[in-house]
Amino acid sequence: MVRFLADENFNNQIVRGILRQSPSIDIVRIQDVGLSGADEPSVLAWAAQEERIVLTHDVATMITFAYDRIQAGLSMPGLFEVSRRVSLGLAIEEVILIAEYSLDGEWEGQVRFLPLR
């Protein structure tokens, strides 16, 4: 099963909803792993080291640094930008679907936007 890292400003209601509906999903928050205030390259490096897909709302900078890692040939297990305009229910549902139906390594080097539809 894939593992996630929720960016520092990622909506905690989504994280709580994911864990409430599917407690076996492995998701940690930046705050939980001692990376509060870390810059985007450091967050992405940690996520790569821990093989965690990043969940973010930060379309402005996080995506740019993810593409920089990919272009440099560095590991980037995946990044999902979850639009703030998506309902909480749909965001929760989509992350759960990704967690339950993705293969390990499937999202390597990819930047995707939720909702997927």
GUBAFI-982565 format. One record per atom (N, C-alpha, C, CB): x, y, z; residue in one letter. Coordinates in pm, whole numbers, plus 50000, padded with zeros to 5 digits. Atoms other than C-alpha are relative to their C-alpha. Glycine has a CB too. Layout:
REM GUBAFI-982565
XYZA;...
***
This chain:
REM GUBAFI-982565
500854988150000M;500005000050000M;500895012450000M;499045000050123M;499234987750004V;501225035049923V;499915007350133V;499505009149886V;499954992149876R;502155059150200R;500015014849964R;501264996350086R;500164985850030F;501445096250222F;500675008850104F;498535003649990F;499544989149914L;502925128050365L;499135012049968L;501545003149979L;500834988250019A;500485156850412A;500855012450026A;498754999850093A;499264987449990D;502105190650350D;499525008050120D;499855008349870D;500274992549877E;502195215450637E;498665007250000E;501095010050023E;501254992650007N;499205235450518N;498854991849942N;500205012549918N;501055008650053F;497205205450397F;498844999550100F;500544985749971F;501204999649917N;493645205450530N;499934987750094N;498735000649911N;500035010949902N;493655184750851N;498654992950005N;500345005350138N;501305006750005Q;489945177550806Q;500044988649898Q;498885010049964Q;499855010750099I;490875157250499I;500794988550062I;500715005349872I;499195010549936V;493575138450692V;499164992150101V;501245006250069V;500855006749900R;491165130950979R;498924991549933R;499355010250093R;501035007550071G;488455120050734G;500554987249938G;499385008649893G;499365011850058I;490835096350557I;500214989450108I;501365003749933I;499705009549892L;491915080450885L;498734994750067L;500895006550103L;501275004649942R;488345078651014R;499374989249913R;499035011950017R;500635009550092Q;487125060350704Q;500874987949970Q;499655006949872Q;499085010950033S;490225039250648S;501255001050088S;500385000449849S;498914998249904P;492435037550957P;501314993049963P;499564995250133P;498775007150036S;494935014350790S;500875007949902S;499664986549940S;499204992050093I;496095041250546I;501145006750077I;499125010749927I;498804994449938D;499615052650629D;500185014449951D;501274991349966D;499874985850033I;499495090650630I;500535007450122I;498635005949954I;499454991749894V;501615114150836V;499995014549952V;501454995550040V;499954985750031R;501665151950853R;501415005150023R;498975007950086R;498694993649981I;504735173950824I;500255002350149I;500085013449922I;499874996949858Q;504075184151185Q;500334987650084Q;498725006550051Q;499805012449924D;504155147651298D;501444994849990D;499054989449951D;498665005550023V;507655141251162V;501115010350021V;500084994449860V;499004990149964G;509415172551284G;500475008849886G;501164993250058G;499604991750114L;509465191250953L;499235013249991L;499804992249872L;500724987350002S;507325221151050S;500955011349962S;499345002850139S;499194988750044G;508665251850873G;501094996549899G;500635006250117G;498975004050096A;510925231550642A;499635005149861A;500184984649998A;500274995450136D;511305244050286D;499584988249911D;501245007149941D;500555010350089E;509775225149994E;501044989749956E;499405006649878E;499025010250038P;513005208649872P;500314990250113P;501285006749955P;499735008949886S;513625194850222S;498844990350022S;500245008250128S;501205008449985V;510055181750245V;500004989149893V;498715008549991V;499995009850108L;510325164849906L;501134989950015L;500125007149865L;498885009249976A;513725149949994A;499644989950108A;501275007850040A;500415009149893W;512315135450316W;498964990149948W;499445008050121W;501045008750056A;509265121850132A;500624989349910A;498975008349921A;499335009550088A;511535105449875A;500764989550081A;500975007249906A;499265009349914Q;513735090150144Q;499064990050067Q;500805007750107Q;500975008449930E;510655076350321E;498994993449905E;499265008250103E;500895005550103E;508915066749993E;498545003450027E;500184984849991E;501354995149972R;505855088050069R;499565009649891R;499935006950138R;500624991050095I;503575105049820I;499565012550076I;498794993249926I;500344987449934V;503095141749906V;498605004549958V;501045010949966V;501324993850023L;499595156349940L;500155014750034L;498874993250088L;499824985749980T;499525194049903T;498855007949939T;501325004749940T;500904990450064H;497325223749825H;500835010649928H;499045006650104H;499074989550045D;500405244049721D;500364998249852D;501274999850085D;499745000950143V;500195246849345V;501105009649957V;498735002849921V;499054989650039A;502495277149340A;501454995450006A;499825012250087A;498575003049986T;505805263449469T;500324985150012T;500545007050120T;499685014149977M;505635226849574M;500124992449867M;498934993450089M;499985006950128I;504895215349220I;501285003349922I;498755003749916I;498774996050068T;507825235049079T;501204992250053T;500245015150016T;498885007449941F;510235218649324F;499904985049970F;500045002350152F;500175014150037A;508745184249247A;500514997749858A;498514995750012A;499515001350137Y;509395189448876Y;501515001749994Y;499325010349910Y;498544998549994D;512925201348960D;500664986950040D;500385011250099D;499445013049957R;513575168349141R;499944989949885R;499224994550124R;500165009450110I;512225148448849I;501035002949891I;498565000749941I;499064996050105Q;514305168048598Q;501454997050039Q;499845015049971Q;498645002949953A;517435162848812A;500264985050014A;500245006850134A;499855014649989G;516825125148810G;499954994950142G;501304995949938G;500135004049860L;516115124249183L;498684992750022L;500105012250094L;501245007049966S;513525101649339S;498925009950042S;500254989750112S;501164991949963M;510075117049371M;498804990749995M;499825012749904M;501035010549997P;507475091149484P;498625004249951P;499874995050138P;501274995150050G;504625112949362G;499535011950080G;498954989050004G;500564988449934L;502795144749443L;498595002049946L;500885012849976L;501384997050036F;499065151349444F;499645013750053F;499024989250054F;500494986849961E;497845187149444E;498494998750009E;500445011349898E;501435001249975V;494385186749598V;499435014250000V;499704992650136V;500594986750011S;492375216949490S;499215003350126S;499085000949876S;500764995449883R;490975237149779R;498525001349967R;500555013550051R;501404998950042R;487755239449576R;499274986650001R;499925006049863R;500615013449995V;487165201849598V;499344998250135V;501074988949974V;500675002549872S;484665191549862S;500844990650085S;498594994049978S;499265008849909L;486095174650170L;499714985349968L;499655003050147L;500395013950027G;484155142950090G;500684994449877G;498514999049984G;499375004750123L;485505140349736L;501514998650018L;499705009549884L;498565000949975A;489085147549847A;500334987450081A;500515012650075A;499805011949917I;488845120650115I;499844987349917I;499024999850119I;500305011750083E;487305095649873E;501134997349900E;498675002049926E;498975002050101E;489965101349607E;501334995450061E;500215012949922E;498755004449936V;492925098049845V;499874985450044V;500355009150121V;500225013949960I;491435065849982I;500094990749879I;498634998450071I;499935008350123L;490985052249628L;501454998449954L;499165006349888L;498595000750039I;494595060849545I;500754990450093I;500655014050003I;499315008549902A;495795044049865A;499674985349980A;499645004350142A;500435013950005E;493775012549817E;500264993149867E;498554999250031E;499915006350131Y;494215006949444Y;501305002949925Y;498865004349916Y;498724997150066S;497715019449365S;501024989350032S;500535013850042S;498885009149979L;500724997449324L;501175007950057L;500394992749868L;498804993449948D;503945005249508D;500815005549882D;500854990150086D;499194993950103G;505965029249296G;499235005149879G;501004990349954G;500814996250117E;503085036249056E;500065014949969E;498574995950023E;500054985550019W;503225073949107W;501385006449996W;499185006350110W;498624994950004E;507035077349097E;500165009749884E;501014988349988E;499724990150102G;508025108848911G;498785006949942G;500754993849892G;501234994150053Q;504445120648868Q;499455010850092Q;498964989349978Q;500734989549931V;502625152248966V;498584999349944V;500665014349980V;501415001450042R;498835148348957R;499145009950077R;499484985550023R;500944990449940F;495885170149040F;498704993050033F;499745011949904F;501285005749958L;492795160049236L;498945010949995L;500104993850144L;500475013550029P;490095154249155P;500564994749869P;498484999849995P;499475006550118L;491325129248898L;499025000349883L;500374985750033L;501025000450105R;488055130048703R;500035012349914R;498634998450060R;
***
